[in-house]
Amino acid sequence: MFPLHLIKNTLKRAIYLPYLDELIQQLDMRFGQEAVSVVRALSILPFRVHLISEEMEKDVYDYYNTDMPSPETFRQEMRLWKSFWENQSDKPESITSTLTDVRACSTLFPNIMKVLFLLALTSVTSSSTERANSSLKLIKNDLRSTMKEDRLNALLLLYIHRDIKLDFDKIIDDYA
C-alpha cells in the first residue's frame, strides 16, 4: 500500500496543477488586455460617453489607432463627441442604433465611427464548440458508435451546416 502523502502529491502534480494552469490560461484569454480594451471602447456609446475617462480614451486609442482613418485627431474628436451627446435628450443605446443615427456623422467623427463599426464586428462569444458538442450527442448514438472518425466528422459537418445545399445526383455519382 502506498503512503497517503505520496498519493496526494502525485494527484496534485498529475491533475490539480495542470487543471489550474489551464484555468488561468482560459481566464487570461477571456479577460486579457484585449478584452478590456474592447469593453472600454463600449464607453464611446452616446448614453455612456459621460463615463469615459482619460485612461479609457487612451486605451481605446492605443487599441484601434492603426484602424482609424486619422488617428492624430482622435482626442479632439472625442471632446467634440462628448460635448455633442451631453446636450442631446435621446441618446442611442446600442452600437447599431448609434451607427444608424443621423446625428452620428461619419464626416465629423470618422475615427469614432470606425471604432464603433469595428466594435459591431467584434464577436462577443463563440458558440461553435457548444454547437459541435450538442450535435455530437445527437449524431453519436448507440447505433452509430462503431463508425469511423471520418464518417462521424462528415455527419457532424452536415448537421452543423444545414444551410448548405447538396447536389444529391453528384453525391450518388461519386459514391457509385
N, C-alpha and C positions, 0 to 999 in steps of 0.2 A: 504494500500500500504506500502511495506517495504522501509525503508530508503536505499538510494543508497550505502552508505558506508558499511552497513551490507551485502548487496548482493555481493559487491566486496570482502569483507573479506571471505565470505562463498565460493565463487568461487575460491579464492586464496587458501584456505585450502583444498577444495574438488578436485580441478582439477589441478591447476598450480603447487603447491608444490609436489604432487605425480608424476606429469609428470617430473619435474626437477630431483627428486630423481632417477627415472627410467633412465633418460637420463645420469646422472652422473654414475650410475651403469654400463650401457652399454658401456660408454666411458672407464671406468676403466677396464672393462673386455676386450675390444677390444685393448686398448693401455696401458695395465698394464705392470708391470715389466717383466713378462714372455714374452710378445710380443716383448718388447725392446731387451731382451736377444737373442731371436731368430733372430731378424733383425740384431743385431750386429754380430751374428755368420756368416751372409752372407758376411761379410768383409774378411772372410778366403778365399773366391774365388780368384783364381790367378790374375785375372785382377783388383781386388780391394785390394789385400793384402798390397799394399803400404800405404793404408789409415788407417790401423788398429793401434790403439793407445794402450798404456799400460792398460788404463781403460777398453777398449773394450775387450782386450785379457783376462783381469781378469774376466770380466763379462761372457765371453764365458766359461772360465774355471769353474767358480762358478756354472753355469747352467748345464754344461754337465759332470762335473768331475766324477759323480757316474756311468756314462755310458762308460767312457774311459777305455781302456784296461790297460794303465799305466799312470795315471794322474800325477805322480811325474815328468815325463819327458816332460810334455806339453809345458813348457816355452822354453826349448831348442829346441824342435821340431818346435815351431813357429818361432824361429830365423832361423833355417835351411830352413823352408818353405818360409819365406820372402826372404832370400838371393837367394834361388834357383829360384824363379819365377821372381825376379828382372832382372836376366840375360837372361831370355827367351824372344824371339821376339813374338811368337804367343802364347797367353795365353787363356785357356778355359774361357768362359764367363758364363757358367751355371753350376749348381750342377751336372747334369747328364754328361755333357761333361768333367767335372773335374774328376768325379768318373771313367769314362771310358778311360781317358787319360793314356797312358802307363807311362808317366813321374811321375804321382802322385802315387807313390809306397806305398802300404799299409804296406810293411815291414819297410820302412824308416819313414813313417808318420802314424803310427797306430791310434793315437789319433785324428789327423785331419781328416783322412779318416772316422773314426767312427762318428765324428761330422757332416761331410758332408753327410754321409749316413742317419743320423737321421734328418738332415735338409730336405733331399729329401722325407722323410716320413711324415714330418710335413705338415698338411693341411694349406693352405693359407686362405681359407674361407670355409664356409659351405653353400651349396645351398639347403639343404634338406627342409628347411622351405619354401623357394620360390617355389621349385618344388611342394610341397604339396599344397600351395595356388593356384598355376596355375592349378593344377589338380582338385582342388575343384571347380573352376569356370567351368571346362568342365563337371564335373560329376553332380554337384548340380545345375540342371537347373529347369525350371518350372514344367516339367513332373515328376521330382523326388523330389520335395520339401516336400513331405509328408512322405518320407521314414524314417525308424528308424535309430538311430545313428550307431548301429552295422552293418547294411547293407551298410550305407554310408562309414564307415571305411573300410569295406571289399572291396568295389568297388575302393576306393582310393588306397588301398594297391595293388590291382590287376593292376590298371592303372600305378602306380609309378614303380612297379617291374614287368615290362612286360617281362623281360628276363627269368623269372621262368616258366618252362614248367608245364602245368597242365594235370593231368590224368582225362579226362572228364568222362570215364567209372566209376571211383571211385566216382567222384562227383555226378553222376546220381544215383549210388547205395546208397550213403549216403542220398541224398535227398529223394529217394523213401522209 
